[in-house]
Amino acid sequence: MTLDRRALHNACFSVAMMVWRTPVDVEAVERLTIRLMSSARDHAEYLEGMRRDPNIIVRAIRYIEAHLVDYPYGDETGWFEDALRILVELVCPNAGERNGSHEFYADIEQGIAEVIGASSMHPDDDSGLPVR
């Protein structure tokens, strides 16, 4: 599978737009987009090397956009790189079970099952959040 570079750009651009809480020029947003894309491409290459779909990274960025952008980061990118690293590790673990990580994987699995179960019970709700 090939990385959809347009989708990657669009996802990174959306995140770049969200991290500014004050008006900013389009050039600053595009510069940040390029920096975010650079980090994302590294993770996409890792996923390809692990024989996984590199477009997982686009979906991870969409997840970040929907759930993790809640602070005016401006042109900082460390938070984004850390978030991608964690999400990619969860999708494609590279070290196996270590030091109690098995229990945490079970916690993650339970949380995801709850979200998937809630969204399948409410197909019109696209928030991904459990509906009570």
Order of alpha helices (4+ residues) and beta strands (2+ residues): alpha-alpha-alpha-alpha-alpha
